[in-house]
Amino acid sequence: MTQAPTPTADSVRRLVRSLLKEGDDGTGGPDVRPVTEDREHTWWIGGRHVLRLAPDREAAVRRRRELRLRDLIRPHLPVAVPVSVAHGDWAPGLAYTLDIRVPGGTADEHDVSAVGEADLAGLLTGLRAVPARQAEALGVPRAAPRSLEALRRMAVHAAERLAAADEFDAARLHQLTPPGAAQLAAQSGTAVLIHHGLTGAHVVVSADGRVRGILDWTAAALGDPAEDIAGLALAVGSPAAVRAATLAGYGARPCLRGLWLARCDTVIRLTDHLEGRATGSLPLLRTQLRRVWEPILLERVTDFQEGETQA
């Protein structure tokens, strides 16, 4: 397999100069810079655009599918979905999209207000309304629900190692028992279109706390809505995520399932980072751990009954 070229400021500038007439003021083209140092395939282009380069052919397939998916979901959502002004290949078989930048910061930079929680509720409601057949026709895959019990067991072992490093109280995982995990198993017939990659970096928030847009739909799937509730817990904290999901019509079971998916995931990810098996921002991982372990009233008052249904 031919190795993909590494994007440079010069190669990115040459590409965008061929796509955008504005910004070329005779000084060599628009200002270009990586979004972050560790994301060499995503670039700010001036103040109005963002260029996303697929690093491999699998990512290119997802990038091309994302363009079609955005058009499908946009009418269903109350928040912005990025709009592409140009797309094509930046290297043989490797796709790019040049998108209009959605104004605002991220959920890692701004707190979400009560009205912003209603925006997130509209996101979850809108995704549930997207026809599954139309999404599948675009090539959106189905994602099987994860086993919460298997994840719980992994998290218990990870929590013990975090406790030894004085990073976490392992006893907190004991709140989720094997019978509790069984009660929170995903139920059949509940698959909907999900973003499947929600983090604070993908939730665009304005200074007044409104949610203005959701970025990066390349991981979208037809699957367990609790995965997006879990993603929102990472992005905005468990209380806000559960309030948004409840406003969207989800009951206690998917809300608590999403909460515990997020809690187990963050314990495992932080352990992997500390033990050298994963990279990323250690401060962000600690912040996400804190967010998802914020207590919520729902877990204190919920008592599932046999045959209880799920929204």
N, C-alpha and C positions, 0 to 999 in steps of 0.2 A: 504494500500500500504506500502510495506517495505521501510523504509528510506534508501537511498543510504549511504554507508560508506563515511567518510570524508578522502580524500587522505592525507597521511603523507609522509614525506621524506623517512621513512623506508619502507612503503608499495610501494611507487613509485620505490625506489631503488631495492627492491626485484623483482618487475615486469620487470624492464629493464635489470637486471642482467640475467634473464631467456631468454631475447631476443637478447642481444648484448654480444658477447664474448669480443670485444675490450672494453677497459675502466676498465675491472676488473683486477686490478693490485695487488690484494691481500690486498688492503687497505679498502675494503668494497664496491667497485663498483664505478661507475661514479658519478661525482658531480651532484646533482639534486637540483633544486630550482624553486619555482613558478615564472612564467613570471612576474607577479605583485602580490602584497599582496592581492588584491581583486579578483584574478583569481585563485582560489585554484584547478581548474580542468585543468589548462594548465601549463606544466612544461618544463623548459630547462633541457636537458639531456646532460651534458658535453657542448662542444662547437659546436657539429655537429647535434644534434637532438632535436626535440620538441615532447613531449608526450601530447596528447589531450584526456581527459577523459570525456565521456558523463555523465552528472550529473543525468539524468533521462532517462526513456525509449523513450520518444519523441525525445530527443536529440540523443539517440542512433540510432534511425531510420534515422535521418538526417545525422549522421556521416557515417553510412554504405552506404547511397545513395551517399554521397560526394565522396567516393572512386571510385565508378563507373563513376560519372560525371566528375571527373578529367581526367580520361582516354578518355572520349568523347571530351572534350574541348581542351585538350593539343595540338593536331595538328593544331588547328585553331588560337592559340594565339601566339603573338611574345614575350610574357613575361612568366616567369616560373610559373608553378602551382606545389604545393608541391607534392613530391613523398613519398609514404609510404613504409617503410621497414618491417613493421609488423603491424598486426591488429588482433583484437579479442575482448574478453570480459574481463574487469578488475574486474567486479563483476557480479553476475547473471543478465543477460539481459542488461548490460551496456557496450557499446562498447568503445574501445580505438583505436587510430591510433598513431603509432610512425613514425614520418616524418623526412626526411632529412631537416635540417634548410636551408632556402633560405638566402644566404649571403646578407648583407646590413642592413641599418637602416630602419626607417619608414618615411612616408611623414610628420609626426609630428616632425621629427628630421632633415630632409634634404629637401631643396627646390628642386622642379622638374625643370630641364632645358628645353630649347626648344626641344632638342632631346627627353627628357623624355615625353614631351607633345605628340610627335609623337608616343612614346611607348603606351601612353594611348589611342591615336586614334586607334592604332592597336588592343588594347584590345576591344574597342567598336565595331570595324569592325569585329573582329573575333567572338565575341559573337553573332552578327547578322547573321553570316554565319553558326552557329550550327543548324542542322536540328531540328525543333521543335518536330517532331514525335519521333526522337531518344531520346531526352531529356525526353519527356513524358513517353516513354517506361521504363525509369529508375525510374519513380515515381516523377519526378520534377513537382511540382504543378503549376497551373495557379494562378496568382495574379491579381485581378481586379484593374483597375486604380483608384487612389484616387480622390475624388472631391476636386479640388483646391479651389472652392468657399467656401466649408465647412471648409477647412483648413484655408483659409484667415480670415473667421469670428472668428475662435478660436484664430488666431494669433493677430488680432486686439485687442481683449480683453486682451490677454497676454501682448501685447506691452504696454498697458495702465498701467498695474501693474509694468512692468519693468521701465517705465518712472517715476512712483512714487518712485521707488527705486533708481532713478538716474543711471540706467543701460543702457538705450536705448532711442532714440528719436522716440516716437510713430508715429510721422508724416511720418516717412519713409515708414510705411506700406500703407499709402494713395496712394503711387505710383501704387499699385495693386488695381484697382477698380473692382466692380462686373462685368461690361462688359469686362474688361481685363481678369479676371479669366475665364469668359465664352469663350473668344477667345482662351485661352490656355488649354481648356479641351482636354483630351486625345482623339485622333481620333481612330475609329475602324480599325481593321486590321493591327495594328502597333506593336503587341506584339512580343517580341524577348526574347531569353534567357538573363536574367540579373543576376548579382551577388547579388543584393538586400541587400547588407550590407557593401557597401564601406565606409570606414573611413580611416583616416590617418594611423591607426594601421594596416590596412589590405593591404596597398600599400607599398611594399618594394622598397626603393630608395637607390642607391649607393651614395657615396660622390660626384661623378661627376654629379649628378642630373638625371641619367638614372633610369627608372623604371625597376626593375629586376624581380619582381614577385607580384602576388596577392594571398593573404591568405584567408582562411576560406570561403569555398563555401557552407556551410551548409544551408544558407538562399536562395540559388539560386531558381529562379522561371521563368516562362514564363510570361512576363508582360510588363509594360510600360518602354521603354528605358529611359525616363526622370528621373526615379528613380536612375539609375546609374549615370546620369549626375549630379543629386543632390548630390549623394554620393561623386563624384569627387570634387564638389564645397566645401564640408566639408573638404576633404582631402588636396586639393592643391589650393583652392581659386577659386572664380567664373571666373576670366579672363582665367586662365589656363584650367579650366574644359570646358568652352565654346569653346576655341580654339581647344582643343582636339576633342570635339564632332563635330565641324565644319569640321575638317580634316577627321573625320570618315564619313562625308557625311550627317550629320544631319542638317536640316534647322533651321530657326529662331524659329519656334514654339516649337519643343521639347527642344531646348536649353533654351529658356525663361521659359518654363514650369518647367524644372529641376531646374533652378535658383530660381524660386519662391517657389517650393516645399522645397528646402533647407532653404530659408530665413524664411518661416513660421515655419518649423520644429525647427530651432534653437531658435527662439523667444519663442516658446512654451516650449521647453526642458529647457531652462535657467530659465524661470518662474517657472516651476514645481520644479526645483532644489532649487531655492531660497525660495519657499514656502513649502518645505519639503515633496513634493510628489514624488520625485525621488532622486536617489543617483548618484554618479559619480564625476568626477573631475571638480570642478568649473573653474579652469584656462583653462582647455581644452574646456569647453562649451563656455567660453568667446572668446577663440581663434577661435573656429568654427563660432561663430556669426560674428566676424570680417572678417573672410575669405569669408563667403558667401555674405556679404554686400559690398564687394569690387565692385566698379562700372565697368560696361562693356559698350563698345561702342554700342553693338548690341541693347540694350534696348532703346537707344536714337534715333536710326535710323529706327527701324522696324515699319512698318505700314501695318498690315494685310489687305489683300483685300478679298472680298467674294470669296469663292471657292479656296483659296490658298491651295496648297497641302503640305504635310509634308514628309520629307525623311523617 
